[in-house]
Amino acid sequence: MSEMAETVDRKLYPEAVTPWDDPVWRGEALGWAGEALGARGLRESGPRRVRVRPWSVLVRLAVDGGDGPVWFKANPPGSRFEAGLGQALAGWVPGQVLTPLAVDADRGWSLLPDGGRRFLDVLDAGEAGAGAWEEMLGQYAELQRSLLPYADRIESLGVPGARTAALPGVLDRLVAENGALTGEERAVLDGLRPRVAEWCAELVALGIGDGLDHADLHEAQVFHAPERTPGTSRFTFFDWGDALVSHPFCSFLVPAGRAVDRHGPGILPRLRDAYLEPWTTAGRSLPELRHALAPAWRLGAIGRAGSWGRLFPGAAAGTDLEGGTQIARWLLRLADEPPLALTTPVPDRERADS
């Protein structure tokens, strides 16, 4: 791939060392992307925009002959699985995720089409309200249900396993490996250990198997497009580098928190029911599922803690990204009581909000 003008965005991580700083790696990566474009009758045609982070390298490639820009993504070893996972998801749930143009699973490289407008951009423009979060989470729950039969295959792709029954052990490992926790904080987590085991047992008893947990699902990780039917939207889910195999309900923690930040706590009961409605199968009632969502809300913090540290080797030098206080902060969220709104009924007349 020929040399092109480029801008490099390092945001808050100007000192982070990534493969993009290695000219040999950069040449190989861009060469691979160029060959993949050529195989599809495309060629690079304009300046590159490069986003360098300790956890990924993302390059926007302007191309001739396509429907928009193309994106090259490189993952570090800890999330290298994302390339192969993205390819597999495109076959299992087409239309709900991005379909890669090319993948090198061994190197953690993906070439991706442009997904359109992010949900974040639509919300910021005032073109969607609180009801759009309900629609998004309902579609995400349907995606999760479709993927339940593939849990073992997902884990075989290298996606970390944090099965519900194994979460107490995952917690033990994260606490033991963390050097930022104070003695008092360790005592708090040790005291929670029996309750964590009880929460896990409660979720296992619900009978919904382990599956794919995005673990960082928020408005910047979802594309939004209006459907032909007025008032409806289609959402496309992407950015699976924090994913793990765990209880699906653990996914609810992050998007619910982001929606509450934008719209206030009054959104939570409706958001909860929109997410749970697709799970009302096999005789499960909404009250039963609401009760189960409370422990999942807490246990989702373990998955978030586990995702920290999936960085390029050496990229965290001089930062606290490799674990430390971020992991400790998420682990201590286990002590937070779930919002009462998780079990608050929602009158039917309040379900239809724009």
C-alpha angles and dihedrals in degrees: 000000000000124000114274134184110264143183119212122209114198096163110184094353108069092146097047113120114221135162089262087076090060110084092203093053091043092052093049093047095048090043090054090048091049092052091049090050091048091052087061096045093257132124135189112259112171150020119320125233111209124195113195120192132160088250102042148004114224123185124189109212120197108215140187119227099029141092096258141320123330125223128219114201129188122192127200120242093270092061100023087121090076093083095055092038091054091052092049094047091053088060097043100042106018116188093024096075136030115278108224119231089212138353136197100191094181092058097034094241126146134180108205136186121238109272098203124234120000119233086241091061093048092050093046090052090054092242095124133037140196093298091064089066089057091051093047095050092046090055091045091053089052089052091051092049090051090053099050093096090055099055095112092046091049090053090047088061089065099265106149115257118229099159116188095248090049097050095097088059091047088053091050091053095048092049093047093050096046117097097182098069115103122225090256092051091050089053090053092052093044088053090051094051096092091047091050089055090050093050090050092049090050092054093046089052090055088073099227107129128228117275145150116329113188087201094197105047111158140138094281092055096058132070118219128207129168117242125223090253106084114250096019131103140194120226127202117200123215146153102070098173093115094046126129140169108257140113107324093225091066086076091071096074100074102042092043090053092049092048091050089051090056103036107020131250093294089080094061102084093050092044090050094052093045089056095044098045094082089054094059092106133118090035096303113150128212092246090054092049093046089056091052093049092066096066090040089055089059097041091052086076090069091058091048091051091049093054094062114096097039090127140134109274109272094007093114096057108136093010137086095233097107094074122293119109097000093060090042091051092054094044091053089055085076087078093058116104112237114250114272087231089075088078099033114116118237119221111233092237090062095054096082106071125147 
